[in-house]
Amino acid sequence: MSYPFFAYLSRLKLISRWSLMRNTQPENDAEHSLQVAMIAHAIAVIGRDRYHRDTDPEHVLALAVYHDATEVMTGDLPTPVKYHSDELRGAYHRLEDLSADRLLALLPPDMRAPFSPYLKQAPGYDREIVKAADRISAYIKCMEEKRAGNREFDYAAENIHKSLESIAWPEVRDFLLEFLPAFDMTLDELNHPIANQES
């Protein structure tokens, strides 16, 4: 018997993000999930090694890979719609749960319980790190669009920046201080970081 779970998830590359906004560079859920996974893994490593958090960065990495998996069923609902009211937010969370159940049903029975924590992520430190990485990825997208001269993302960039400033985890602040500025560099600057820091 053939199970379509991973074939379905491969269609995340067809789910466009920022659908209500004019983009100079389109972004899909598969691309976004990879970036979130790398950022979340790095923050978890910083948390474990610098701040002695009881976390497994590889587990955080896996959570981040699957953090938007249910959108292959729901699509990426625009933020102004998703968070317009408590009623809509609650309805969207219920839709996410139903989508997770449907995805889990596409796995062999013995794999459903092991995969459930990735599709239905429980509250806690690891999930908070993934959420922070998700916001950082969104802010990076805003930075890229603003650098391309697209003012469509000005308001989103301001709001996301404020939300990042409110995050108390020092490992998130460390990532922002040590890695985020490089996303504003040109390729030449990335290739010669030492010379650019000295000039």
VOVOMI-936358 format. One record per residue (C-alpha): residue number from 1; x, y, z; residue in three letters. Coordinates in nm, 3 decimals. Layout:
<sites>
seq = NUM east = X north = Y up = Z type = Ala
...
</sites>
This chain:
<sites>
seq = 1 east = 0.000 north = 0.000 up = 0.000 type = Met
seq = 2 east = 0.123 north = 0.350 up = -0.086 type = Ser
seq = 3 east = 0.087 north = 0.634 up = 0.166 type = Tyr
seq = 4 east = 0.071 north = 0.992 up = 0.029 type = Pro
seq = 5 east = 0.197 north = 1.185 up = 0.336 type = Phe
seq = 6 east = 0.531 north = 1.295 up = 0.190 type = Phe
seq = 7 east = 0.396 north = 1.342 up = -0.161 type = Ala
seq = 8 east = 0.138 north = 1.577 up = -0.011 type = Tyr
seq = 9 east = 0.403 north = 1.768 up = 0.187 type = Leu
seq = 10 east = 0.613 north = 1.807 up = -0.127 type = Ser
seq = 11 east = 0.338 north = 2.043 up = -0.245 type = Arg
seq = 12 east = 0.439 north = 2.298 up = 0.019 type = Leu
seq = 13 east = 0.647 north = 2.446 up = -0.260 type = Lys
seq = 14 east = 0.319 north = 2.538 up = -0.431 type = Leu
seq = 15 east = 0.184 north = 2.733 up = -0.131 type = Ile
seq = 16 east = 0.267 north = 3.101 up = -0.180 type = Ser
seq = 17 east = 0.333 north = 3.326 up = 0.118 type = Arg
seq = 18 east = 0.248 north = 3.696 up = 0.149 type = Trp
seq = 19 east = -0.035 north = 3.645 up = -0.098 type = Ser
seq = 20 east = -0.202 north = 3.984 up = -0.042 type = Leu
seq = 21 east = 0.122 north = 4.176 up = -0.095 type = Met
seq = 22 east = 0.318 north = 4.267 up = -0.404 type = Arg
seq = 23 east = 0.645 north = 4.073 up = -0.392 type = Asn
seq = 24 east = 0.963 north = 4.139 up = -0.588 type = Thr
seq = 25 east = 1.070 north = 3.783 up = -0.507 type = Gln
seq = 26 east = 0.797 north = 3.522 up = -0.447 type = Pro
seq = 27 east = 0.837 north = 3.295 up = -0.145 type = Glu
seq = 28 east = 0.675 north = 2.957 up = -0.086 type = Asn
seq = 29 east = 0.617 north = 2.750 up = 0.227 type = Asp
seq = 30 east = 0.892 north = 2.499 up = 0.147 type = Ala
seq = 31 east = 1.156 north = 2.773 up = 0.118 type = Glu
seq = 32 east = 1.028 north = 2.940 up = 0.431 type = His
seq = 33 east = 1.028 north = 2.616 up = 0.632 type = Ser
seq = 34 east = 1.393 north = 2.548 up = 0.545 type = Leu
seq = 35 east = 1.499 north = 2.894 up = 0.658 type = Gln
seq = 36 east = 1.297 north = 2.869 up = 0.981 type = Val
seq = 37 east = 1.452 north = 2.527 up = 1.050 type = Ala
seq = 38 east = 1.807 north = 2.661 up = 1.013 type = Met
seq = 39 east = 1.738 north = 2.966 up = 1.231 type = Ile
seq = 40 east = 1.555 north = 2.766 up = 1.500 type = Ala
seq = 41 east = 1.835 north = 2.509 up = 1.512 type = His
seq = 42 east = 2.095 north = 2.784 up = 1.555 type = Ala
seq = 43 east = 1.897 north = 2.954 up = 1.833 type = Ile
seq = 44 east = 1.854 north = 2.620 up = 2.012 type = Ala
seq = 45 east = 2.230 north = 2.555 up = 1.990 type = Val
seq = 46 east = 2.296 north = 2.899 up = 2.140 type = Ile
seq = 47 east = 2.036 north = 2.832 up = 2.408 type = Gly
seq = 48 east = 2.184 north = 2.496 up = 2.500 type = Arg
seq = 49 east = 2.552 north = 2.596 up = 2.489 type = Asp
seq = 50 east = 2.545 north = 2.953 up = 2.620 type = Arg
seq = 51 east = 2.242 north = 2.952 up = 2.848 type = Tyr
seq = 52 east = 2.225 north = 2.586 up = 2.953 type = His
seq = 53 east = 1.873 north = 2.525 up = 2.822 type = Arg
seq = 54 east = 1.746 north = 2.170 up = 2.847 type = Asp
seq = 55 east = 1.679 north = 2.134 up = 2.475 type = Thr
seq = 56 east = 1.776 north = 1.913 up = 2.182 type = Asp
seq = 57 east = 1.857 north = 2.135 up = 1.882 type = Pro
seq = 58 east = 1.791 north = 1.848 up = 1.641 type = Glu
seq = 59 east = 1.439 north = 1.810 up = 1.783 type = His
seq = 60 east = 1.384 north = 2.184 up = 1.744 type = Val
seq = 61 east = 1.508 north = 2.152 up = 1.386 type = Leu
seq = 62 east = 1.247 north = 1.882 up = 1.315 type = Ala
seq = 63 east = 0.968 north = 2.088 up = 1.474 type = Leu
seq = 64 east = 1.063 north = 2.381 up = 1.254 type = Ala
seq = 65 east = 1.067 north = 2.170 up = 0.937 type = Val
seq = 66 east = 0.704 north = 2.075 up = 1.000 type = Tyr
seq = 67 east = 0.582 north = 2.401 up = 1.161 type = His
seq = 68 east = 0.375 north = 2.504 up = 0.857 type = Asp
seq = 69 east = 0.294 north = 2.154 up = 0.728 type = Ala
seq = 70 east = -0.080 north = 2.196 up = 0.779 type = Thr
seq = 71 east = -0.078 north = 2.485 up = 0.533 type = Glu
seq = 72 east = -0.053 north = 2.228 up = 0.254 type = Val
seq = 73 east = -0.421 north = 2.168 up = 0.340 type = Met
seq = 74 east = -0.529 north = 2.520 up = 0.442 type = Thr
seq = 75 east = -0.305 north = 2.744 up = 0.236 type = Gly
seq = 76 east = -0.123 north = 3.038 up = 0.396 type = Asp
seq = 77 east = -0.398 north = 3.255 up = 0.539 type = Leu
seq = 78 east = -0.287 north = 3.623 up = 0.535 type = Pro
seq = 79 east = -0.196 north = 3.757 up = 0.880 type = Thr
seq = 80 east = -0.453 north = 4.042 up = 0.876 type = Pro
seq = 81 east = -0.723 north = 3.778 up = 0.828 type = Val
seq = 82 east = -0.581 north = 3.511 up = 1.060 type = Lys
seq = 83 east = -0.543 north = 3.746 up = 1.357 type = Tyr
seq = 84 east = -0.831 north = 3.985 up = 1.288 type = His
seq = 85 east = -1.024 north = 3.869 up = 1.598 type = Ser
seq = 86 east = -1.017 north = 3.608 up = 1.873 type = Asp
seq = 87 east = -1.299 north = 3.428 up = 1.694 type = Glu
seq = 88 east = -1.105 north = 3.402 up = 1.368 type = Leu
seq = 89 east = -0.785 north = 3.305 up = 1.551 type = Arg
seq = 90 east = -0.968 north = 3.025 up = 1.731 type = Gly
seq = 91 east = -1.134 north = 2.906 up = 1.412 type = Ala
seq = 92 east = -0.797 north = 2.897 up = 1.237 type = Tyr
seq = 93 east = -0.640 north = 2.693 up = 1.519 type = His
seq = 94 east = -0.926 north = 2.443 up = 1.494 type = Arg
seq = 95 east = -0.872 north = 2.424 up = 1.118 type = Leu
seq = 96 east = -0.501 north = 2.360 up = 1.177 type = Glu
seq = 97 east = -0.588 north = 2.072 up = 1.413 type = Asp
seq = 98 east = -0.824 north = 1.917 up = 1.159 type = Leu
seq = 99 east = -0.560 north = 1.954 up = 0.888 type = Ser
seq = 100 east = -0.300 north = 1.788 up = 1.112 type = Ala
seq = 101 east = -0.536 north = 1.496 up = 1.171 type = Asp
seq = 102 east = -0.593 north = 1.459 up = 0.800 type = Arg
seq = 103 east = -0.219 north = 1.462 up = 0.729 type = Leu
seq = 104 east = -0.150 north = 1.207 up = 1.003 type = Leu
seq = 105 east = -0.411 north = 0.977 up = 0.845 type = Ala
seq = 106 east = -0.192 north = 0.972 up = 0.531 type = Leu
seq = 107 east = 0.085 north = 0.791 up = 0.723 type = Leu
seq = 108 east = 0.108 north = 0.419 up = 0.802 type = Pro
seq = 109 east = -0.067 north = 0.355 up = 1.137 type = Pro
seq = 110 east = 0.259 north = 0.283 up = 1.322 type = Asp
seq = 111 east = 0.407 north = 0.622 up = 1.218 type = Met
seq = 112 east = 0.113 north = 0.841 up = 1.323 type = Arg
seq = 113 east = 0.199 north = 0.868 up = 1.692 type = Ala
seq = 114 east = 0.568 north = 0.949 up = 1.630 type = Pro
seq = 115 east = 0.478 north = 1.223 up = 1.380 type = Phe
seq = 116 east = 0.193 north = 1.373 up = 1.582 type = Ser
seq = 117 east = 0.420 north = 1.597 up = 1.797 type = Pro
seq = 118 east = 0.560 north = 1.759 up = 1.480 type = Tyr
seq = 119 east = 0.218 north = 1.841 up = 1.335 type = Leu
seq = 120 east = 0.052 north = 1.922 up = 1.671 type = Lys
seq = 121 east = 0.327 north = 2.105 up = 1.854 type = Gln
seq = 122 east = 0.283 north = 2.130 up = 2.230 type = Ala
seq = 123 east = 0.352 north = 2.456 up = 2.417 type = Pro
seq = 124 east = 0.697 north = 2.491 up = 2.569 type = Gly
seq = 125 east = 1.049 north = 2.619 up = 2.509 type = Tyr
seq = 126 east = 1.107 north = 2.435 up = 2.182 type = Asp
seq = 127 east = 0.787 north = 2.565 up = 2.026 type = Arg
seq = 128 east = 0.867 north = 2.920 up = 2.143 type = Glu
seq = 129 east = 1.205 north = 2.900 up = 1.969 type = Ile
seq = 130 east = 1.037 north = 2.785 up = 1.647 type = Val
seq = 131 east = 0.789 north = 3.074 up = 1.672 type = Lys
seq = 132 east = 1.076 north = 3.319 up = 1.721 type = Ala
seq = 133 east = 1.258 north = 3.174 up = 1.419 type = Ala
seq = 134 east = 0.937 north = 3.204 up = 1.218 type = Asp
seq = 135 east = 0.918 north = 3.575 up = 1.300 type = Arg
seq = 136 east = 1.286 north = 3.626 up = 1.220 type = Ile
seq = 137 east = 1.236 north = 3.461 up = 0.881 type = Ser
seq = 138 east = 0.940 north = 3.691 up = 0.813 type = Ala
seq = 139 east = 1.150 north = 3.992 up = 0.910 type = Tyr
seq = 140 east = 1.430 north = 3.880 up = 0.677 type = Ile
seq = 141 east = 1.175 north = 3.865 up = 0.395 type = Lys
seq = 142 east = 1.073 north = 4.223 up = 0.479 type = Cys
seq = 143 east = 1.438 north = 4.332 up = 0.477 type = Met
seq = 144 east = 1.489 north = 4.177 up = 0.133 type = Glu
seq = 145 east = 1.179 north = 4.343 up = -0.011 type = Glu
seq = 146 east = 1.271 north = 4.683 up = 0.136 type = Lys
seq = 147 east = 1.621 north = 4.657 up = -0.009 type = Arg
seq = 148 east = 1.462 north = 4.595 up = -0.348 type = Ala
seq = 149 east = 1.274 north = 4.924 up = -0.308 type = Gly
seq = 150 east = 0.938 north = 4.763 up = -0.233 type = Asn
seq = 151 east = 0.755 north = 4.981 up = 0.022 type = Arg
seq = 152 east = 0.473 north = 4.725 up = 0.041 type = Glu
seq = 153 east = 0.656 north = 4.560 up = 0.332 type = Phe
seq = 154 east = 0.732 north = 4.874 up = 0.539 type = Asp
seq = 155 east = 0.442 north = 4.830 up = 0.782 type = Tyr
seq = 156 east = 0.499 north = 4.454 up = 0.822 type = Ala
seq = 157 east = 0.870 north = 4.514 up = 0.888 type = Ala
seq = 158 east = 0.791 north = 4.767 up = 1.161 type = Glu
seq = 159 east = 0.539 north = 4.540 up = 1.334 type = Asn
seq = 160 east = 0.757 north = 4.230 up = 1.315 type = Ile
seq = 161 east = 1.059 north = 4.425 up = 1.443 type = His
seq = 162 east = 0.857 north = 4.537 up = 1.746 type = Lys
seq = 163 east = 0.748 north = 4.178 up = 1.814 type = Ser
seq = 164 east = 1.110 north = 4.060 up = 1.795 type = Leu
seq = 165 east = 1.218 north = 4.328 up = 2.043 type = Glu
seq = 166 east = 0.961 north = 4.195 up = 2.290 type = Ser
seq = 167 east = 1.110 north = 3.843 up = 2.294 type = Ile
seq = 168 east = 1.287 north = 3.792 up = 2.626 type = Ala
seq = 169 east = 1.501 north = 3.489 up = 2.536 type = Trp
seq = 170 east = 1.869 north = 3.601 up = 2.530 type = Pro
seq = 171 east = 1.952 north = 3.335 up = 2.270 type = Glu
seq = 172 east = 1.708 north = 3.500 up = 2.030 type = Val
seq = 173 east = 1.867 north = 3.840 up = 2.094 type = Arg
seq = 174 east = 2.211 north = 3.687 up = 2.036 type = Asp
seq = 175 east = 2.100 north = 3.552 up = 1.697 type = Phe
seq = 176 east = 1.956 north = 3.890 up = 1.600 type = Leu
seq = 177 east = 2.276 north = 4.074 up = 1.701 type = Leu
seq = 178 east = 2.522 north = 3.827 up = 1.553 type = Glu
seq = 179 east = 2.353 north = 3.709 up = 1.234 type = Phe
seq = 180 east = 2.072 north = 3.941 up = 1.124 type = Leu
seq = 181 east = 2.292 north = 4.234 up = 1.004 type = Pro
seq = 182 east = 2.454 north = 4.009 up = 0.742 type = Ala
seq = 183 east = 2.118 north = 3.976 up = 0.564 type = Phe
seq = 184 east = 2.156 north = 4.342 up = 0.467 type = Asp
seq = 185 east = 2.493 north = 4.279 up = 0.297 type = Met
seq = 186 east = 2.562 north = 4.251 up = -0.073 type = Thr
seq = 187 east = 2.726 north = 3.936 up = -0.210 type = Leu
seq = 188 east = 3.064 north = 4.113 up = -0.225 type = Asp
seq = 189 east = 3.029 north = 4.215 up = 0.139 type = Glu
seq = 190 east = 2.937 north = 3.858 up = 0.238 type = Leu
seq = 191 east = 3.246 north = 3.729 up = 0.055 type = Asn
seq = 192 east = 3.477 north = 3.971 up = 0.238 type = His
seq = 193 east = 3.325 north = 4.012 up = 0.587 type = Pro
seq = 194 east = 3.653 north = 4.091 up = 0.767 type = Ile
seq = 195 east = 3.748 north = 4.375 up = 0.530 type = Ala
seq = 196 east = 3.401 north = 4.523 up = 0.556 type = Asn
seq = 197 east = 3.406 north = 4.517 up = 0.935 type = Gln
seq = 198 east = 3.745 north = 4.694 up = 0.939 type = Glu
seq = 199 east = 3.643 north = 4.970 up = 0.696 type = Ser
</sites>
